[in-house]
Amino acid sequence: MRQEEIWDAEAAQGYDTPGTGMFAPEVLEPAVDRLAELADGGRALEFAIGTGRVAVPLAGRGVPVTGIELSRPMLDQLRTKADDATIPVVLGDMATTEAPGGPFRLVYLVYNTISNLLTQAEQVACFRNAARHLGPGGRFVVELWVPEVRKLPPGQQAVVWRSEAGYVSLDTYDVLRQQVVSHHFRFGEGRDARVFRSPHRYIWPAELDLMAQLAGFGLESRHADWQGAEFTAESRSHVSVYRLPE
């Protein structure tokens, strides 16, 4: 399936979970704090802005935010929170679409979304698109999970990464092509269940650094979370800050 087919009206209407999950204050507020700091008084551009989970509170902090978004239903959901004058958004993909209002001081891409680009070439193009939108010394921030292939025993292709009442999520891996499909199962007490699937191309941190180098960036910092925890071999995700030369 194409990404715009995955992120349809049903997905957009169920995406926001105010106060819980990725919208929980302890998840969202540190990200907004750090991005406001990295914007350094300048304009910010969010790739795959979605329903405005990060952009709306960041704009509320006084950071001018523009967005690029592939899904019309996700953008429609954003428009229930902020109009075009407050947060301008261009409909298009994050690898090639250009947004007005630059150059920006900060481009950011959160919550594993760069992995929605399913080829290495598209992911490199995303870095180059970020560089095009930034002025000298501008930063590109990527939040991404670390591939968990170490959990795969020989011959096994799937890993359950969350299991709780009414919900099970598992990832199926194609390690030859660095492809993973996330399967989200929601169910009640009866026999019926709903499933949401999304394909991704996973990226190792070192590979991400090379993509950045090809686009003219250098790695400025990498931490395990938005609060600045040390990134180690056991970290399950990272926040990487890349910067163009001054």
Secondary structure by P-SEA (a helix, b strand, c coil): ccccccccaaaaaaccccccccccccccaaaaaaaaaaaccbbbbbccccccccaaaaaaaccccccccccaaaaaaaaaccccccbbbbbccccbbbbccccccbbbbccccccccccaaaaaaaaaaaaaaccccbbbbbbbbcccccccccccccccccccccbbbbbbbcccccbbbbbbbbbccccbbbbbbbbbbbbcaaaaaaaaaaacccccccccccccccccccccbbbbbbbccc
